[in-house]
């Protein structure tokens, strides 16, 4: 499943890049070009959400470096078997990403995520700590067909005075780890804030 999913996502990414390149060739005025770029971005954001739904993904977390290179990913689907996919970089970019699947009681995960929905609805933006480089923390939730996506930076770097919205995601993280730890090997490698 993961290989097919990645292929679908990569195909969309390549099509999106081709559209940006075609747009650039048109030499439109800056404002018009920016409007058209926004339309392309919106179109492909929606298509990616459609792919996530196609593969029954209810939760996805990506840790990326500054250059948006994947370090790790945790995907949870509402399938009955092999519903947790743990992907992580085993040797600091020297080897291919490792990809392992596990089966857990997904109803527990669905309940856990649903319990956070009211608070997720209130999050407009996730504040970043005052450091210039680091990692990106991307979250995707599908709660009964309602999708929430969030992008954060360097969540690991908060030491004190953690903003409430950051604490929310740290709590979700810790709760997921608690539920998954008995069934998922190398959980700390695929569900890490980047510390």
N, C-alpha and C positions, 0 to 999 in steps of 0.2 A: 504494500500500500504506500509506504513512504516514498519509494522510488517513483511511482506514478505521480504522486502528489508533487514531489519536487520537480518532475518534468513539466507538469502543468504550470507550476509557478514560474519556472525558468522560461518556458515558452511565452508566457504573458510578459515577463520582464523584457525579453528580446523584442517582442512586438511593440512594447511601450518605447523602448530605446529607438527603434526604427521610426516611430511616429515623431519623436522629438527631433531626430536627425532630418526628417522630411520637413518639419516645421522650420527648422533653422535655415534650410535652403531657400525658403520663401522670402527671406529678408523683410519681414513685416516690421512695422514701427514697434518700438520697444513695448509700449502698453498693450498693443494688440497681440504681440507674441506672448507676453506674459499671460494674457487672458486665455489664449489657446493652450499654453502649457498647463494652466490650471484645469482646463477641460480634459486634457489627456490624463493628468494625474487623477482627477475624480473618476474618470471612466475606468482606469486600471485598478484603482482602489476598490471599486465596486466589483470588478471581475475577480479580484483576489478573494474578496469576501464570498463570492459565488463558489469559487474552488474550495474554500474552507468548508462551506456548507455541503458541497458534493461529497467530501470525505468525512462528514459528520464530526468535524472538529469543534469541541466545546471550549477548549483552552489551548493556547499556544503561547509559549514564552521564548523569546530569542535574546541571547546575549551576543552583541556585536562589538567589534573593536571600533576605533575612531574612523577607520576606512570602510566601515560597514561590512567587514569580513566576519562570517559566522564563527563564533567560538563554541556556542552550545545552543541547543533547542530542546524544549520539552513540549510534546504534543499529546493531548488527551482527546480521544474520540469517544463518542457514545456507542461504539461497537461493543459487542459482547466479548470478543477475543482480541488479544494483541491491541488493547486500547490505549496503551501508554507507549510512546516512542521517545526514547532518550538518545539524543545525538550530541556528541561532544568531541572536541579536539583532544586527541590523546597525547600528542607530543609537541605542543607549541608550534603548530603549522607545518611540522616536518612530515606528518603522516596524514592520510585521508581521515575525514571525520568518521568516527565510529557510530554505528546505528544499531540500537538494540530495542526490541519490543518486549513488553510485559503485559500481563493481564491482571487487572484489578477490578474491584467492585465499583463500577463507574457511578452507581447511584449515590455513593458516599461523596464522590467528587462533585457531582451535579448539585447535591444539597449544599455542600460547602460553598461553592461558587454562588449559588442562588442566595444564600444567607448574606452575601456581601452586595447584592444588587442595589439596594437602596443607597448605600454609600458610594458605589461606583457611579451611579447616576449623577451624584453631586460633584464629581471630579471634573474640572474644566481643563486644568493643566497641572503637571507635576513639576514642582520646583526642583531646580538642580543646585547642588552645592557649588561653592565658588572655587572650582578647579578647571583648568582649561582643556585638559585631555583626559582620556579614559575610555569608558565603554558606553554603549547604548543598551537600555533595558526596554524591550518592546513586549507588550502584553495584548492578547486577544482573548475575549470572553464571548461565548454564545450562550445566553441564558434564555431558554425557551424561545429561540428564534430572534431574540433581541441581541444585537452585536455591540460590543464595547471594545474600542482599541485605544491603547495608550502608549506613548513614547516617553521614556525618562532617560536621564543621563546620570551616570555615576551614583546610583542609589547607595552603593557600598560606602561612599565617602562621608555620609552623615555620621557625625560622632555625638552631637548633642543638639538640642533645640530642633529635633526632627519635625518638619511640617506634618500636619495631620494627614494630608493626602499621601505623603511618602510613607508614613507609618502604616496606613491602610494597606499598601502593597507589600510592605515588609510582613505584616500580619498574614496576608493571603499566602505569601511565600512560605512562612513558617507553618501555617496550617496544612498546606499542601505537602510539605516535607514530612510532617507528622503522619499524615494519612498514607503517603507513598513509601515511606522508608522501609517497611517490612517486605515490600514486593519488588522494589526497583533497585537493581544494582547500580552503583556509581551515581546515585541520585545527586550527590554533591557536585558532580562534574557537569550534569545537565540542568541542574536547578540551582544556579549560583548568581549572586548579584555582581560578581566580577571582582570581589575582594581578593 
